Amino acid sequence: MIIGNGRLITNCEDNLYFENGAVRVVGELIEEVGDFEDLKARFPDDEVFDVGGRIIMPGMINAHTHIYSSYARGMGVSKPTRNFPEILENLWWALDRSLTLEDCELSAYTTYIESIQNGVTTLFDHHASPNAAKGSLFALAEAAREIGIRGSFSMEVSDRDGEKITDAEIKENVDFIKAMNTDEQDMIKGMFGMHASFTISDKTMEKIVKSMEGIDAGYHVHVGEGREDQYDSLKKYDCRVVERLLGWNMLGPKSIAVHAVHVNGRELDILAETDTTVVHNPMSNMGNAVGATPVIGMLSRGIRLGMGT
């Protein structure tokens, strides 16, 4: 099939661009890109899909999202909400505690369809449904298969709802990673999700590390989203958040540090040295009023930077 008659942005290393471009697809592989008329002339038997002047480009990646947050649109809070911890407690944690497995699945369909409509073909979800932990990642994955979108899924572990739920969240992560991180398929993968340093004790950190022994997967964790994350780490552990994660060997090329708003130069150096991906979430940062990610400092250090919602 030849998909063409549009502005082709390749995003490849040499940044090829074709004003009237086309992509030739054979099976599941892109075999060639080039001028629309040239490809039609050279492959006259190929089916042609005319995009009518639209943009043709690789699918975008949402490198950090919370699928269930689709339920929060227009949602008000009943209590005074003056800072980041109160936003979490009065909005986000109240929402995620209410979720059932069916709620998780329905929010997934909404998010996937809207993602594809807007050019996003891969997303990294950071899920939370503490009272419906078991099977929740599998439900999200099944909906992704049905819609046809790629996804990496993780469940955020924290201590905020008690040890029994914490253990269930750890188990869901591990069960999902073991089931999905195989060579048989490449559309669905798992990472180990963690909420943030300030909601995870050393006892839970130890459980997480032990549960991940022998498992080849990265961590997906909020880092320094609010100042409170750093205050907590300095007070309890006498180190900054990135330093704490480094001490638990949770950083590296397969891990994602989300937000990284309140981090200092030394922490940026560590993220660069460990080749950890950072995800910048400008809409979320504005919505939660936490500040702005030091993007320039990250790029100048060669940190791999993604965009999320």
Secondary structure, 3 states (H helix, E strand, C coil): CEEEEEEEECCCCCCCEEEEEEEEEECCEEEEEEEHHHHHHHCCCCCEEECCCCEECCCEEEEEECHHHHHHCCCCCCCCCCCHHHHHHHHHHHHHHCCCHHHHHHHHHHHHHHHHHCCEEEEEEEECCHHHCCCHHHHHHHHHHHHCCEEEEEECECCCCCHHHHHHHHHHHHHHHHHHCCCCCCCEEECEEEEEHHHCCHHHHHHHHHHCCCCCCCEEEEECCCHHHHHHHHHHHCCCHHHHHHHCCCCCCCCEEEECCCCCHHHHHHHHHCCCEEEECHHHHHHHCCCCCCHHHHHHCCCCEEECC
